[in-house]
Amino acid sequence: MAKRNKDEEELRLRQEAVAYQPDDTQVLRDRVNQLVAQTPTEYSSRYGQMADAAMTRYANRPAFQYNAKNDPNYAAYAGEYTRLGRTAMEDTMARAAALTGGYGNSYAAMAGQNAYNSYISALAAKVPELEQMAYQRYQNEGNDMLNLYELYANREAQDYNRYNDQLANNRQQISM
């Protein structure tokens, strides 16, 4: 029985020797060279600089400041309230003058000015609301900047992980 196992082993080794061709070494060498050539070179970031730039823009943006004179919403309200105030002033002065036979008087002027001032006061009362709206826009812009940074940073992480996976796969295939 031991002789039979020895004969079978000898036969198997001969068959392998016959099956082995010197070209197999070259084929393996070529395959290894091909895998080495496919191995990614040094990692090159596509999104890193964009992420850095987005974060720098966010970090360096000026602090919130509100100036009603520079706010286009305030300018629109100011124009409308001023127009309404003038109209109210003229109407009030005309009504007051009508009470005195159509002649202007100090009462008519004062009543008209009070009507105008009430609209200007209403405009001034609008400023905190307009400031809050401007602050909300400022916050939204900041959130948009952070979202853009996160988008670039996530894409960068995905690319880097893909690079590492490809590198690991090539190294594993080369070591086989």
Secondary structure as the mmCIF struct_conf table of DSSP 4:
data_model
#
loop_
_struct_conf.conf_type_id
_struct_conf.id
_struct_conf.beg_label_comp_id
_struct_conf.beg_label_asym_id
_struct_conf.beg_label_seq_id
_struct_conf.end_label_comp_id
_struct_conf.end_label_asym_id
_struct_conf.end_label_seq_id
HELX_RH_AL_P HELX_RH_AL_P1 ALA A 2 ALA A 19
HELX_RH_AL_P HELX_RH_AL_P2 PRO A 22 GLN A 38
BEND BEND1 THR A 39 THR A 39
BEND BEND2 GLU A 42 GLU A 42
BEND BEND3 ARG A 46 TYR A 47
HELX_RH_AL_P HELX_RH_AL_P3 GLY A 48 ALA A 59
TURN_TY1_P TURN_TY1_P1 ASN A 60 ASN A 60
BEND BEND4 ARG A 61 ARG A 61
HELX_LH_PP_P HELX_LH_PP_P1 PRO A 62 PHE A 64
HELX_RH_3T_P HELX_RH_3T_P1 ALA A 68 ASN A 70
HELX_RH_AL_P HELX_RH_AL_P4 PRO A 72 LEU A 99
TURN_TY1_P TURN_TY1_P2 THR A 100 GLY A 101
BEND BEND5 GLY A 102 GLY A 102
HELX_RH_AL_P HELX_RH_AL_P5 SER A 106 SER A 175
#
